Amino acid sequence: MKVTIHDVARGGSGVARLESGEIVFVPYTAPGDEATIKITEKNKNYSQGELVELLTPSPSRTEPLCPAFQKCGGCAWQHLPYSQQFEIKKNGVLHALKRAGIDASNIAIDELPAASPYFYRNRIQLRGNPKEQTLGFYERNSTRIIAIEDCKIARKELNNALPQIREEGSKKDSEYKVELEVLPNGEIRAAWNMKHAAFGFRQVNDEQNLELQKWVQNQVETGEHLLDLFGGAGNLSLGLISKFKKIDCVDIGSPKERPSDLPPHFQFHRSATASWLEKAPTSRAKFTQVILDPPREGLGSDFLKIESNLNKKFNPERIVLVGCDPDSFARDAFRFTQKGYHLVKLGVLDLFPQTPHVESLAVLKRTTLR
Ligand SMILES: C[S@@+](CC[C@H](N)C(=O)[O-])C[C@H]1O[C@@H](n2cnc3c(N)ncnc32)[C@H](O)[C@@H]1O
């Protein structure tokens, strides 16, 4: 059927409204496109569609850099100008907050779009088939490998390593997965058939990660004690070492080996956040600052345990909340507002240009101190 796309959903697809009032999500379309689409899946409140033919392209479209765009499952938005991508992300965070019950219309928002919308990823996960000599990424919604010569969102150092990886992969017996990472010293590390981020979590966009570190560190006020919860390898707290008497960085995947140059007042705890807080003794420190940066699911069913132990034992006045999924971030922020915190600042930071992913940032301040 013929449709006009009028919006882009924060999940990434263009949105069309049929004459019947029904909403259809169509990947790889832009607001203003006139297109022929086919319905591929019908649900109660919306349908899923596929682009069949672009009849009149939207004037706002831009030329995708990658020849594999629309085939490779990696990027959803190379046809949208970067400024429009960022606007959709920002509105998506506000929409998620509204749906969760937070009106953020009067809250200051720090906007942190990426300076480099291409060639930014320091880590990519490739699939290879030795028989067909292919190396690339999975096709969208499939496990078919789309061969890639040059990934336009990967760092150039990773692209330069692809011929050698393809060569090594051709000696494997069966289909393989390889995760390539460029380390800060420029060295390339390859993890063959290992689980995702096998060498430990590291943000994939170094340039934007610096912006994330700066933003978080600017929001954290001075105090005696800092808790960096879901802190990984201390990405958000290592820069605050000189500002605190004590820093506890808690993560199930904390580094196994402590860097030799770390001062003793910075401690890693390899533990789940909820159980670490459950066992933690009541702190006597004044003004404990808290950074919370949970995985996609947010604090989930651990919220009450985490919030009540934080409150009881550390009495924090401010919490800096970082979320990589706007819905779980908004749910957690709302639950904090139900526990006496209010939102004093928001941030929207883009670590993943060309994709709908967005980092949501908030500062929560306790109104009622116990
Ligand atoms: C979004 S990452 C943030 C890491 C770190 N703040 C950074 O910027 O690199 C989420 C982290 O949560 C950790 N994690 C997942 N579930 C956890 C849990 N139940 N308790 C503690 N850490 C957890 C993961 O190992 C991962 O390092």
The ligand as a Tripos MOL2 file, in Angstrom:
@<TRIPOS>MOLECULE
LIG
   27    29     1     0     0
SMALL
NO_CHARGES

@<TRIPOS>ATOM
      1 C1         26.2800    0.1740   31.4060 C.3       1 LIG1
      2 S1         27.6030   -0.7230   32.1070 S.3       1 LIG1
      3 C2         28.4010    0.5610   32.9860 C.3       1 LIG1
      4 C3         29.7940    0.3050   33.4400 C.3       1 LIG1
      5 C4         30.6040    1.5310   33.8620 C.3       1 LIG1
      6 N1         29.8610    2.4690   34.6710 N.3       1 LIG1
      7 C5         31.2130    2.2240   32.6530 C.2       1 LIG1
      8 O1         30.8860    3.3850   32.3860 O.co2     1 LIG1
      9 O2         32.0630    1.5950   31.9770 O.co2     1 LIG1
     10 C6         26.7860   -1.6890   33.3000 C.3       1 LIG1
     11 C7         27.6730   -2.5030   34.1800 C.3       1 LIG1
     12 O3         26.8350   -3.2210   35.0920 O.3       1 LIG1
     13 C8         27.4880   -4.4420   35.4160 C.3       1 LIG1
     14 N2         26.4410   -5.2790   36.0220 N.ar      1 LIG1
     15 C9         25.4090   -5.9480   35.4270 C.ar      1 LIG1
     16 N3         24.6010   -6.4670   36.3570 N.ar      1 LIG1
     17 C10        25.1140   -6.1360   37.5720 C.ar      1 LIG1
     18 C11        24.7100   -6.3590   38.9190 C.ar      1 LIG1
     19 N4         23.6100   -7.0440   39.2080 N.pl3     1 LIG1
     20 N5         25.4570   -5.8450   39.9080 N.ar      1 LIG1
     21 C12        26.5970   -5.1410   39.6160 C.ar      1 LIG1
     22 N6         27.0410   -4.9180   38.3800 N.ar      1 LIG1
     23 C13        26.2910   -5.3830   37.3530 C.ar      1 LIG1
     24 C14        28.1220   -4.8950   34.1300 C.3       1 LIG1
     25 O4         29.2090   -5.7410   34.4030 O.3       1 LIG1
     26 C15        28.5530   -3.5590   33.5070 C.3       1 LIG1
     27 O5         29.8840   -3.2640   33.8520 O.3       1 LIG1
@<TRIPOS>BOND
     1     1     2 1
     2     2     3 1
     3     2    10 1
     4     3     4 1
     5     4     5 1
     6     5     6 1
     7     5     7 1
     8     7     8 2
     9     7     9 1
    10    10    11 1
    11    11    12 1
    12    11    26 1
    13    12    13 1
    14    13    14 1
    15    13    24 1
    16    14    15 ar
    17    14    23 ar
    18    15    16 ar
    19    16    17 ar
    20    17    18 ar
    21    17    23 ar
    22    18    19 1
    23    18    20 ar
    24    20    21 ar
    25    21    22 ar
    26    22    23 ar
    27    24    25 1
    28    24    26 1
    29    26    27 1
@<TRIPOS>SUBSTRUCTURE
     1 LIG1         1 GROUP 0 **** ****
